[in-house]
Amino acid sequence: MSLRTLFKMTRPGFLSVTVVACLLGIAIAAACGHGPKVSTGLATVLLACLAHAAGNVLNDYHDALNGADAANTQAIHPFTGGSRLIQDKTVSLAQTRDLFKALAFFLVAFGLLLAVKSTGYVIVLGGVGLLLAWAYSAPPLALMKREMGEFVVALVWSLVIIGADAVQRGSLFIIPVVTSVSYALLVANILLINGFPDAASDARVGKRTLVVLLGPRGAALLYLFISTLAHLWLAGGVWLFYQPEPAAWGLVSWPLSLAAFVLLWRHAHQAEKLRAAIVLTIVASLVHGLAMAAGFYAMHLG
């Protein structure tokens, strides 16, 4: 198996949301006078991306086992429907499982090393993150099938931000916890909108995602609620002084989220036309996180 194939199995296009989450956590710590420490910062980004890649591979493995990806004829590649490498016979189930095991081994080893170099909270936060990644995809919990996928995704990416800050700071703190919420909600919306093209196949194999449960219109309204809540949370946090004023730079993503919702509402029953809305959703989350990170880092420089 080539390195290129191994790389594609991890669905690298989605790793950007993890990189931005790490940058935000590092910037929060820097604004509070902790770092940035380049070596541990780079290690945090690499470790978080490794964890995300392992979760993607595990998800592909279980969606191949339950038949969801094979039944999916409306996927919008590369955003939905998995990597398709198993379905295209490029790799086998066994190879996918073995890659996950290898990634998990290196993840644990490097995670313990980073904990020794920074803080023991890496073990706690990383352990919870790994447990959630397993529970998201694997039976008997398989939370992605039980209307809890978006909640799990939001919690995991919140932990990434908190963990990136903790590595720099050496402890846990309230500001990254509060700040992580809005970004985590927008990342959850990526999973939600990706469920629209996959809804028919998910329903056929018994996956009760939120789009399957609520229907296209109901899920579109939930998308609007989540994106609105994310930006109101940020605005409220700044207003109540839980977050510093420069964090409000993240509100620049609100028009992008609204534009994505307009497209989603217009094409809620035409999943094949949702590519632009999916791209806007991803861009909104990245812009939100990067803008907040820039605001916090400006405090550090000032």
C-alpha positions as CSV (number, residue, x, y, z in Angstrom):
1,M,0.0,0.0,0.0
2,S,1.4,3.4,-1.0
3,L,1.9,6.3,1.4
4,R,-0.5,8.3,-0.8
5,T,-3.2,5.7,-0.2
6,L,-2.5,5.7,3.6
7,F,-2.7,9.5,3.6
8,K,-6.0,9.4,1.8
9,M,-7.4,6.9,4.2
10,T,-7.1,9.5,7.0
11,R,-9.3,12.0,5.0
12,P,-6.7,14.8,5.4
13,G,-9.0,17.6,4.1
14,F,-10.9,17.6,7.4
15,L,-7.8,17.9,9.6
16,S,-7.8,21.7,9.1
17,V,-10.5,22.1,11.7
18,T,-8.2,20.4,14.2
19,V,-5.2,22.6,13.3
20,V,-7.3,25.7,13.8
21,A,-8.6,24.4,17.2
22,C,-5.0,23.9,18.3
23,L,-4.0,27.4,17.1
24,L,-6.9,28.9,19.0
25,G,-5.9,27.0,22.2
26,I,-2.3,28.1,21.9
27,A,-3.3,31.7,21.2
28,I,-5.5,31.8,24.3
29,A,-2.6,30.6,26.5
30,A,-0.3,33.2,24.9
31,A,-2.8,36.0,25.6
32,C,-2.6,35.0,29.3
33,G,1.2,35.1,29.3
34,H,1.9,31.4,28.7
35,G,4.1,30.9,25.6
36,P,3.7,30.3,22.9
37,K,6.2,27.4,23.2
38,V,6.9,26.3,19.7
39,S,8.1,22.8,20.3
40,T,5.1,21.7,22.5
41,G,2.8,23.7,20.2
42,L,3.9,21.8,17.2
43,A,3.7,18.5,19.1
44,T,0.1,19.4,20.1
45,V,-0.9,20.0,16.5
46,L,0.7,16.8,15.3
47,L,-0.9,14.8,18.1
48,A,-4.3,16.2,17.7
49,C,-4.2,15.6,13.9
50,L,-3.1,12.1,14.5
51,A,-6.1,11.6,16.8
52,H,-8.4,13.1,14.2
53,A,-7.0,10.8,11.5
54,A,-7.4,7.8,13.7
55,G,-11.0,8.7,14.3
56,N,-11.6,9.1,10.6
57,V,-10.2,5.7,9.8
58,L,-12.2,4.1,12.6
59,N,-15.3,5.7,11.3
60,D,-14.7,4.4,7.7
61,Y,-14.1,1.0,9.1
62,H,-17.4,0.8,11.0
63,D,-19.4,2.5,8.2
64,A,-18.1,-0.2,5.9
65,L,-19.2,-2.9,8.4
66,N,-22.7,-1.5,8.8
67,G,-23.1,-0.9,5.1
68,A,-23.7,2.8,5.3
69,D,-21.0,3.9,2.8
70,A,-21.7,1.1,0.4
71,A,-25.4,2.1,0.3
72,N,-24.5,5.7,-0.3
73,T,-25.1,6.8,-3.9
74,Q,-25.6,10.5,-3.2
75,A,-22.3,11.3,-1.4
76,I,-20.7,14.6,-2.2
77,H,-17.0,13.6,-2.4
78,P,-14.8,14.4,-0.6
79,F,-17.1,15.9,2.1
80,T,-19.5,13.0,2.7
81,G,-19.7,9.3,2.4
82,G,-16.3,8.5,3.8
83,S,-13.1,8.1,1.9
84,R,-14.7,5.5,-0.4
85,L,-11.4,3.5,-0.5
86,I,-12.9,0.4,0.9
87,Q,-15.9,0.6,-1.4
88,D,-13.7,1.2,-4.4
89,K,-11.6,-1.9,-3.4
90,T,-8.5,0.2,-3.1
91,V,-8.0,-1.0,0.5
92,S,-9.5,-3.8,2.5
93,L,-11.4,-3.8,5.8
94,A,-8.4,-5.5,7.4
95,Q,-6.0,-2.9,6.2
96,T,-8.3,-0.1,7.5
97,R,-8.4,-1.8,10.9
98,D,-4.7,-2.2,11.0
99,L,-4.1,1.4,10.1
100,F,-6.3,2.5,13.0
101,K,-4.4,0.2,15.4
102,A,-1.1,1.7,14.2
103,L,-2.3,5.3,14.5
104,A,-3.7,4.5,18.0
105,F,-0.4,3.0,19.1
106,F,1.6,6.1,18.0
107,L,-1.1,8.4,19.5
108,V,-0.8,6.8,22.9
109,A,3.0,6.7,22.8
110,F,3.4,10.4,21.7
111,G,0.6,11.5,24.0
112,L,2.4,10.1,27.0
113,L,5.6,11.8,25.9
114,L,3.8,15.1,25.5
115,A,2.3,14.7,29.0
116,V,5.7,14.2,30.5
117,K,7.0,17.3,28.7
118,S,4.0,19.5,29.6
119,T,1.1,18.5,31.9
120,G,-0.7,15.3,33.0
121,Y,-3.9,16.9,31.8
122,V,-2.9,15.7,28.4
123,I,-3.6,12.1,29.5
124,V,-7.0,13.0,31.0
125,L,-8.2,15.1,28.1
126,G,-6.7,12.8,25.5
127,G,-8.2,9.7,27.2
128,V,-11.6,11.3,27.2
129,G,-11.2,12.3,23.5
130,L,-10.1,8.7,22.5
131,L,-13.1,7.3,24.4
132,L,-15.5,9.6,22.6
133,A,-13.9,8.8,19.2
134,W,-14.4,5.1,19.9
135,A,-18.0,5.6,21.2
136,Y,-18.9,7.7,18.2
137,S,-18.2,5.0,15.7
138,A,-18.0,1.6,17.4
139,P,-20.7,-0.7,18.8
140,P,-22.2,-1.2,21.2
141,L,-22.6,2.6,21.7
142,A,-22.1,3.8,18.1
143,L,-23.4,7.3,19.1
144,M,-23.3,8.4,15.4
145,K,-26.4,6.2,15.0
146,R,-28.2,7.5,18.0
147,E,-28.8,11.2,17.3
148,M,-25.7,12.1,19.4
149,G,-23.0,12.5,16.7
150,E,-23.1,16.2,16.6
151,F,-22.9,16.5,20.4
152,V,-19.9,14.2,20.6
153,V,-18.1,16.1,17.8
154,A,-18.7,19.4,19.6
155,L,-17.4,18.0,22.8
156,V,-14.3,16.5,21.2
157,W,-13.3,19.7,19.4
158,S,-13.9,21.7,22.6
159,L,-11.4,19.3,24.3
160,V,-8.8,20.0,21.6
161,I,-8.9,23.7,22.3
162,I,-8.8,23.2,26.1
163,G,-6.0,20.7,25.7
164,A,-3.9,22.9,23.4
165,D,-4.2,25.7,26.0
166,A,-3.3,23.3,28.9
167,V,-0.1,22.1,27.2
168,Q,1.1,25.7,27.0
169,R,-0.3,26.8,30.4
170,G,0.4,23.6,32.4
171,S,-3.1,23.7,33.9
172,L,-6.8,24.0,33.1
173,F,-8.4,27.4,32.9
174,I,-11.9,28.8,32.4
175,I,-11.2,31.1,29.4
176,P,-10.4,28.2,26.9
177,V,-13.4,26.3,28.2
178,V,-15.8,29.2,27.5
179,T,-14.1,30.1,24.2
180,S,-14.2,26.6,22.9
181,V,-17.9,26.4,22.8
182,S,-18.7,28.6,19.8
183,Y,-16.0,26.9,17.7
184,A,-17.1,23.5,18.7
185,L,-20.7,24.3,17.8
186,L,-19.7,25.4,14.3
187,V,-17.7,22.2,13.8
188,A,-20.8,20.2,14.9
189,N,-22.7,22.0,12.1
190,I,-20.2,20.5,9.6
191,L,-21.3,17.0,10.7
192,L,-24.9,18.1,10.6
193,I,-24.9,19.4,7.0
194,N,-22.8,16.5,5.8
195,G,-25.7,14.3,7.0
196,F,-28.0,15.6,4.3
197,P,-26.5,13.8,1.3
198,D,-26.0,10.7,3.4
199,A,-29.5,10.7,4.9
200,A,-31.1,8.2,2.5
201,S,-28.4,5.6,2.9
202,D,-28.1,6.2,6.7
203,A,-31.9,5.5,7.0
204,R,-31.6,2.3,5.0
205,V,-29.0,0.8,7.4
206,G,-30.7,2.0,10.5
207,K,-28.6,5.0,11.4
208,R,-30.8,7.5,13.2
209,T,-28.8,10.7,12.5
210,L,-30.4,14.1,13.2
211,V,-31.2,14.6,9.5
212,V,-32.9,11.2,9.4
213,L,-34.8,12.0,12.7
214,L,-35.8,15.6,12.0
215,G,-36.1,15.5,8.2
216,P,-34.5,18.0,5.8
217,R,-36.4,21.1,7.0
218,G,-36.2,20.3,10.7
219,A,-32.4,19.6,10.4
220,A,-32.0,22.9,8.5
221,L,-33.7,24.8,11.2
222,L,-31.5,23.1,13.8
223,Y,-28.4,24.1,11.7
224,L,-29.6,27.7,11.9
225,F,-30.2,27.4,15.7
226,I,-26.7,26.0,16.3
227,S,-24.9,28.6,14.2
228,T,-26.9,31.4,15.9
229,L,-26.2,30.0,19.3
230,A,-22.5,29.8,18.5
231,H,-22.2,33.5,17.6
232,L,-24.5,34.6,20.4
233,W,-22.4,32.6,22.9
234,L,-19.3,34.4,21.7
235,A,-21.0,37.9,21.8
236,G,-22.5,37.1,25.3
237,G,-19.1,35.9,26.6
238,V,-17.4,39.1,25.5
239,W,-20.3,41.2,26.9
240,L,-20.2,39.4,30.3
241,F,-16.3,39.6,30.4
242,Y,-15.8,35.9,30.3
243,Q,-13.8,36.5,27.1
244,P,-11.7,39.5,26.2
245,E,-12.9,41.9,23.6
246,P,-10.6,40.8,20.8
247,A,-12.3,37.3,20.9
248,A,-15.3,39.1,19.2
249,W,-13.3,39.1,16.0
250,G,-14.8,35.6,15.6
251,L,-18.2,37.2,14.8
252,V,-16.9,37.8,11.3
253,S,-18.0,34.2,10.5
254,W,-21.7,34.9,11.2
255,P,-22.5,36.1,7.6
256,L,-20.8,32.9,6.2
257,S,-23.0,30.7,8.4
258,L,-26.1,32.6,7.4
259,A,-25.2,32.3,3.7
260,A,-24.7,28.6,4.2
261,F,-28.1,28.3,5.9
262,V,-29.8,30.1,3.0
263,L,-28.4,27.6,0.6
264,L,-29.2,24.7,2.9
265,W,-32.8,25.8,3.2
266,R,-33.2,26.3,-0.5
267,H,-31.8,22.9,-1.4
268,A,-32.7,20.9,1.7
269,H,-34.5,18.3,-0.4
270,Q,-31.9,18.4,-3.2
271,A,-28.8,17.1,-1.4
272,E,-26.8,16.9,-4.6
273,K,-26.9,20.8,-4.7
274,L,-25.4,21.3,-1.2
275,R,-21.7,21.4,-2.1
276,A,-21.5,25.2,-1.8
277,A,-23.4,25.1,1.5
278,I,-21.0,22.5,2.9
279,V,-18.0,24.4,1.8
280,L,-19.4,27.6,3.4
281,T,-20.0,25.7,6.6
282,I,-16.4,24.5,6.7
283,V,-15.1,28.0,5.9
284,A,-17.3,29.6,8.5
285,S,-15.8,27.4,11.2
286,L,-12.3,27.9,10.1
287,V,-12.7,31.7,9.8
288,H,-14.4,31.8,13.3
289,G,-11.5,29.9,14.9
290,L,-8.7,31.8,13.1
291,A,-10.3,35.2,13.8
292,M,-10.6,34.4,17.5
293,A,-7.0,33.1,17.5
294,A,-5.8,36.3,15.8
295,G,-7.6,38.4,18.4
296,F,-6.1,36.5,21.3
297,Y,-2.6,36.6,19.8
298,A,-3.0,40.4,19.2
299,M,-3.4,40.7,22.9
300,H,-0.2,38.7,23.4
301,L,1.7,41.1,21.0
302,G,0.1,44.1,22.6
